[in-house]
Amino acid sequence: MTDVHISKQRGRRKGLSPKTRFDVFKRDGFVCQYCGSHPPTVILHCDHVAPVKEGGTNDPSNLVTACEHCNQGKAAVPLSVIPESMADRAKRVQEAEAQIRGYNAILTAQNERVLDNAWDVIRELFGVEEIRKDWLTSVKRFVELIGLHECLKAAEIAAARNIRRDDQTFRYFCGICWAKART
């Protein structure tokens, strides 16, 4: 019966004395410890770090200054489940942004490499520095699909056929590349 009596007492809130409240505000610099707000723009409260509902006491070590908005938003939730601080979130977002920039740099370098490789294939195939945009796009796809060396071999074979028309040479090159891609 004693255990039942203790658990019922644990959830009861005992009021804070004005002195305790003032001492906590003074200790915390009259600033909300969650968001940094301060009077006169907000009303300050004393918040229980460990909620009274969970056995928290009115001891100053269990009290923290909180604005009305933060205190009411927190309710009886322990601090262990409060969302990350703005500083921690900002740091996490910065790290994510750095990873995205790094990833984009890698993709850019990869795209530049594929483009350079495609031009190597085109020079092998036609011996020119200018080509139709759709052909360039196709050659880039083949470089990504089967690799530079296989594309160069295909270009060498197609160019050696001495086909008079560029469009026929290109189609022959594409046929070789597709055959390589299927194997």
C-alpha positions as CSV (number, residue, x, y, z in Angstrom):
1,M,0.0,0.0,0.0
2,T,3.0,2.3,0.5
3,D,4.0,2.0,-3.1
4,V,0.6,3.1,-4.3
5,H,0.7,6.1,-2.0
6,I,4.2,7.1,-3.2
7,S,3.3,6.9,-6.9
8,K,0.2,9.0,-6.4
9,Q,2.3,11.6,-4.6
10,R,4.9,11.6,-7.4
11,G,2.5,13.2,-9.9
12,R,1.4,16.0,-7.7
13,R,2.8,19.4,-8.4
14,K,3.9,21.5,-5.5
15,G,4.0,25.3,-6.2
16,L,7.3,27.1,-6.6
17,S,8.0,29.9,-4.2
18,P,8.6,33.3,-5.7
19,K,12.1,33.3,-4.4
20,T,13.0,29.9,-6.1
21,R,11.4,31.2,-9.3
22,F,13.4,34.4,-9.2
23,D,16.7,32.6,-8.3
24,V,16.2,30.3,-11.4
25,F,15.5,33.3,-13.7
26,K,18.5,35.1,-12.2
27,R,20.8,32.0,-12.7
28,D,19.7,31.7,-16.3
29,G,20.1,35.4,-17.0
30,F,16.3,36.0,-17.5
31,V,16.6,34.2,-20.9
32,C,14.6,31.2,-22.2
33,Q,17.1,28.3,-22.2
34,Y,15.4,26.7,-25.2
35,C,15.0,29.6,-27.7
36,G,16.8,32.5,-26.2
37,S,13.8,34.8,-25.9
38,H,13.7,37.3,-23.0
39,P,11.4,39.9,-21.5
40,P,9.7,42.2,-22.3
41,T,8.7,40.2,-25.5
42,V,7.9,37.0,-23.6
43,I,6.6,35.8,-20.2
44,L,9.1,33.6,-18.4
45,H,8.2,30.3,-16.6
46,C,10.2,27.8,-14.6
47,D,10.2,24.5,-16.4
48,H,10.9,21.2,-14.8
49,V,13.8,19.4,-16.7
50,A,12.5,16.1,-15.4
51,P,8.7,16.4,-15.5
52,V,6.8,16.3,-12.2
53,K,4.7,13.6,-13.8
54,E,7.9,11.5,-14.0
55,G,9.1,12.2,-10.5
56,G,10.9,15.6,-11.1
57,T,11.2,17.8,-8.1
58,N,11.2,21.6,-7.5
59,D,14.9,21.6,-6.7
60,P,16.6,24.4,-8.6
61,S,18.9,21.8,-10.3
62,N,15.7,20.4,-12.0
63,L,14.4,23.8,-13.0
64,V,15.2,25.9,-16.0
65,T,14.0,29.3,-17.4
66,A,11.6,28.9,-20.3
67,C,9.4,31.3,-22.2
68,E,5.7,30.6,-22.1
69,H,5.7,29.3,-25.7
70,C,8.5,26.8,-25.1
71,N,7.3,25.6,-21.7
72,Q,3.8,25.0,-23.0
73,G,5.1,23.3,-26.1
74,K,7.3,21.0,-24.1
75,A,4.5,20.0,-21.7
76,A,5.5,16.9,-19.6
77,V,8.0,15.6,-22.1
78,P,11.5,14.9,-20.8
79,L,14.3,16.8,-22.3
80,S,15.7,13.6,-23.7
81,V,13.0,13.7,-26.4
82,I,13.1,17.4,-27.1
83,P,14.0,18.1,-30.8
84,E,17.6,19.0,-31.6
85,S,18.8,22.5,-30.8
86,M,18.9,25.0,-33.6
87,A,22.8,25.0,-33.4
88,D,22.8,21.2,-33.8
89,R,20.3,21.3,-36.6
90,A,22.3,24.1,-38.4
91,K,25.5,22.0,-38.0
92,R,23.7,18.9,-39.4
93,V,22.3,20.9,-42.4
94,Q,25.8,22.4,-43.0
95,E,27.2,18.9,-43.1
96,A,24.5,17.7,-45.5
97,E,25.1,20.7,-47.7
98,A,28.8,20.0,-47.8
99,Q,28.1,16.4,-48.8
100,I,25.7,17.6,-51.5
101,R,28.4,20.0,-52.9
102,G,30.9,17.1,-52.8
103,Y,28.5,14.8,-54.6
104,N,27.7,17.5,-57.2
105,A,31.5,18.0,-57.8
106,I,31.9,14.3,-58.4
107,L,29.0,14.2,-60.8
108,T,30.3,17.3,-62.6
109,A,33.8,15.7,-62.9
110,Q,32.2,12.5,-64.1
111,N,30.1,14.4,-66.8
112,E,33.2,16.2,-68.0
113,R,35.1,12.9,-68.2
114,V,32.3,11.3,-70.2
115,L,32.2,14.3,-72.5
116,D,35.9,14.2,-73.0
117,N,35.8,10.5,-73.7
118,A,32.9,11.0,-76.2
119,W,35.0,13.5,-78.1
120,D,37.9,11.0,-78.2
121,V,35.5,8.5,-79.8
122,I,34.1,11.0,-82.2
123,R,37.6,12.0,-83.3
124,E,38.4,8.3,-83.8
125,L,35.2,7.8,-85.8
126,F,35.1,10.9,-88.0
127,G,38.4,12.8,-87.3
128,V,36.4,16.0,-86.6
129,E,35.9,18.4,-83.7
130,E,32.3,19.2,-84.6
131,I,29.3,16.9,-84.7
132,R,25.5,16.8,-84.4
133,K,24.3,17.3,-80.9
134,D,22.1,14.1,-81.0
135,W,25.1,12.1,-82.1
136,L,27.2,13.5,-79.3
137,T,24.4,12.5,-76.8
138,S,24.4,9.0,-78.2
139,V,28.2,8.6,-78.0
140,K,28.1,9.8,-74.4
141,R,25.5,7.2,-73.6
142,F,27.6,4.5,-75.2
143,V,30.7,5.6,-73.2
144,E,28.6,5.4,-70.0
145,L,27.1,2.0,-71.0
146,I,30.1,0.1,-72.4
147,G,33.1,2.2,-71.5
148,L,35.6,4.3,-73.4
149,H,37.8,1.4,-74.7
150,E,34.9,-0.6,-76.1
151,C,33.6,2.6,-77.8
152,L,37.0,3.4,-79.3
153,K,37.2,-0.2,-80.7
154,A,33.7,0.2,-82.2
155,A,34.7,3.6,-83.7
156,E,37.9,2.1,-85.1
157,I,35.9,-0.8,-86.7
158,A,33.2,1.6,-88.1
159,A,35.8,4.1,-89.5
160,A,37.8,1.2,-91.1
161,R,34.7,0.3,-93.2
162,N,35.3,3.5,-95.2
163,I,31.5,4.1,-95.6
164,R,31.0,7.2,-97.6
165,R,28.2,8.8,-95.7
166,D,28.7,9.9,-92.1
167,D,25.1,9.0,-91.1
168,Q,25.7,5.4,-92.3
169,T,29.1,5.2,-90.5
170,F,27.4,6.5,-87.3
171,R,24.6,3.9,-87.6
172,Y,27.2,1.2,-88.1
173,F,29.1,2.4,-85.0
174,C,25.8,2.4,-83.0
175,G,25.0,-1.1,-84.1
176,I,28.4,-2.3,-82.9
177,C,27.9,-0.5,-79.5
178,W,24.5,-2.0,-79.0
179,A,25.8,-5.5,-79.8
180,K,28.5,-4.9,-77.2
181,A,26.0,-3.6,-74.7
182,R,23.8,-6.7,-75.0
183,T,26.6,-9.1,-74.2
